[in-house]
Amino acid sequence: MIMLSDKDTVNIKQILIYLYYYLLINKLIDMSINLPVLIAVAILVVILIVFLIVRNQKDKKKFEEEIIDTELPPEKDDKENL
C-alpha cells in the first residue's frame, strides 16, 4: 500500500486489477469489431487449403500417369524408343 497522505491510500493490487480488466475489456471490444474481418480471413484460408489439396491430388495423379507411361516397355513395332 502506498500512502499519498494521511487520509488517502492506494492499493497497488487494486490498480493492477483495474488495469487488467480495462485492457481485457478493450481487447474484447476490439475483437468484436474485427470479428467479421477475422471470419472472412479464416474462410479464405480454408478455401486456399482446400484448393491446394485438390490441386496437389491432380498433380500427383498426372505425375503417376507420366511415370507409368515412361516405365512401360516399348511396343514391338516401336523401335525408335529402344
C-alpha positions in Angstrom: 0.0 0.0 0.0 1.3 3.5 -0.9 0.5 6.4 1.4 -0.2 9.6 -0.5 -1.3 11.5 2.6 -2.7 10.7 5.9 -6.2 10.0 4.6 -5.5 8.7 1.1 -4.2 5.3 0.5 -3.7 3.5 -2.9 -3.6 -0.3 -3.1 -1.3 -1.5 -5.9 -3.2 -4.7 -6.2 -6.4 -2.8 -6.9 -4.6 -0.7 -9.6 -3.2 -3.8 -11.3 -6.6 -5.5 -11.3 -8.2 -2.3 -12.7 -5.6 -2.1 -15.4 -6.0 -5.8 -16.2 -9.8 -5.6 -16.6 -9.6 -2.3 -18.5 -7.1 -3.9 -21.0 -9.2 -7.1 -21.2 -12.4 -5.2 -21.9 -10.6 -3.2 -24.6 -9.3 -6.4 -26.2 -12.8 -7.9 -26.2 -14.3 -4.8 -27.8 -11.5 -4.8 -30.4 -12.2 -8.5 -31.1 -15.8 -7.9 -31.6 -15.1 -5.0 -34.1 -12.7 -7.1 -36.1 -14.7 -10.3 -35.9 -16.1 -10.1 -39.4 -12.6 -9.5 -40.8 -11.3 -12.5 -38.9 -14.1 -14.7 -40.1 -13.5 -13.6 -43.7 -9.8 -14.3 -43.5 -10.4 -17.7 -41.9 -12.8 -18.6 -44.7 -10.3 -17.5 -47.3 -7.5 -19.6 -45.6 -9.8 -22.7 -45.6 -10.6 -22.2 -49.3 -7.0 -21.8 -50.1 -6.1 -25.0 -48.2 -8.8 -27.0 -50.0 -7.7 -25.6 -53.4 -4.1 -26.6 -52.7 -5.1 -30.1 -51.6 -7.2 -30.7 -54.7 -4.6 -29.3 -57.0 -1.9 -31.5 -55.4 -4.0 -34.6 -55.9 -4.5 -33.7 -59.6 -0.7 -33.1 -60.0 0.0 -36.4 -58.2 -2.3 -38.3 -60.4 -0.8 -36.7 -63.5 2.8 -37.4 -62.3 2.0 -41.0 -61.6 0.5 -41.4 -65.1 3.6 -39.9 -66.6 5.9 -42.2 -64.6 3.9 -45.3 -65.6 4.0 -44.2 -69.3 7.8 -43.8 -69.2 8.4 -47.1 -67.4 6.3 -49.2 -69.8 8.5 -51.2 -72.3 8.2 -50.1 -75.9 5.9 -51.9 -78.2 7.3 -54.4 -80.7 6.9 -52.2 -83.7 8.2 -49.1 -82.0 12.0 -49.4 -82.5 12.7 -45.7 -82.0 12.3 -45.8 -78.3 14.8 -48.6 -77.7 
